[in-house]
């Protein structure tokens, strides 16, 4: 993490969760304060519930008979499953209703809360650019200036909250590797952070090395417990599909965070006292624990993968450097338990077994960790994210019967996963993302990157990202004295490939690896560069101007080209000083 040089503003953060919603405010250079938006005096949690028939009724005022819960999960499902356009719009309207009510209550407690404030919101680590855009657009339509960079991964925010609290309030000032375990209502999120000391600023530098999640968590555990209760008592089977028994399971689960035996007097139609032990809960969630351990293992291995170029899935499964228990787990210095579900004893027990050398941190108010961390979003300019937060495009220009044809292809959408860890390991698949195209004779292909924005009216030309070389060429092949470039500068906005007219068709290829290495291949030239850090927030960019106002640093990994007689080349288009 690098601290922004922008003048700090008031920050308002909203943690729109599957079960509850929270709002916090942080004055410039101040400490976050969670606002009491709950119905009860002093309560900070507002239930993320909306009336199924009347979206103006939100939170505690919703009747159990008409309550629509897990609204946030509707967004997650609509991205991974085939749903109708009507269902998508209904999901967005429910989200809009909850966010609007949360802000209304917050402004009621703190007048002018949103005046001249920058708003940040959290999302699950598994969300791609599509859902991040949907959430940002909803908040933007409510009148708040929000873009892609204002949507931050929830486990990252939870980890930053703990780290900043420890540093700023005279705590342990942790330095080292931090794993954040954040099981929420709809998703289980895990993030891996690396903390070093910035002695000049007397603040921590934070790198986000990996983050991932699965669409299973609190709601899934509730259903597993319902199944367990029905298997123990045949009288409950008749209520298995009802909301009352599921709500009972949720109450029992929460009680078991603090006691060995839980009892709850369920209302109609169950109308009886239902009991459950921690042993029953552990038996019920055994399948989920397998998923939990697999996700944690994949995140930790993903960190190692980012520093090992050219690794194959077979090597991840077999190589000593990827051994979890002896090599990777001992590198973790701290494990932060965030999210309400982390209070279940079996989770902490499993994590202590997996990370025997780490300090296990149990947060005092785990449900507030995400919203507090989001309050520091304004300061986060450079984060080493596992998924690039910028989009890559290829523009193909060619002649067709005397007419100039120009095609623009989005070859990588910001925040998209480069690969699916489980699928890659199971099938020995690719550990990268690629785009390739056959181009006609004399075609010209421009590769370039742009800052994503929810404002579709801003053209890609107004969001171009500048690259600047900061490291030496590690593996240059060919005639090093004459690079195929129109300028001697090592900075560029776009790479242009001109197809060799001696061939009928040409082949161009773009590849992006988990190591943050990007490669451009033409018929006679290829270039690979490793980006030192991505820029996930728009703070470094003036969206809408000709070019980004700040550089994206990279190190040239390798490049090669043919002799000067070759017509097919890639050249870099330099940034002029006036554009900086």
Buried (B, 14 or more C-beta within 10 A) or exposed (E): BBBBEEEBEBBBBBBBBBBBBBBBBBBEEEEBBBBBBBEEEEEBBBBBBBBBEEBEBBBEEBEEEEBBBBBBBBBBBBBEEEBEEEBBEBBBEBBBBBBBBBBEBBBEEBEEBBEEBBBBBBBBBBBBBBBBBBBBBBBBBBEBEBBBBBBBBBBBBBBBBBBBBBBBEEEEBBBBBBBBBBBBBBBBBBBBBBBEBBEEEEBBBBBBBBBBBBBBBBBBBBBBBBEBBBEBEEEBEEBEEBEBBBBBBBBBBBBBBEEEEBEBEBEEEBEEEBBBBBEBBBBBBEEBBEBBBEBBBBBBBBBBBBEBEEBBBEBBEEBEEBEBEEBBBBBBBBBBBBBBBBBBBBBBEBBEEBBEEBBBBEBEEBBBBBBBBBBBBBBBBBBBBBBBBBBBBBBBBBEEEEEEEEEEEBBBBBBBBBBEBEEBBEEEEBBBBBBEBEBBBBBBBBBBBBBBBBEEEBEBEBBBBBBBBEBEBEEBEBEEEEBBBEBEBBBBBBBBBBBBEEBEEBEBBBBBBBBBBBBBBBBBBBBBBBBBBBBBBBBBBBBEEBBBEBBBBBBBBBBBBBEEEBBBBBBBBBBEEEBE
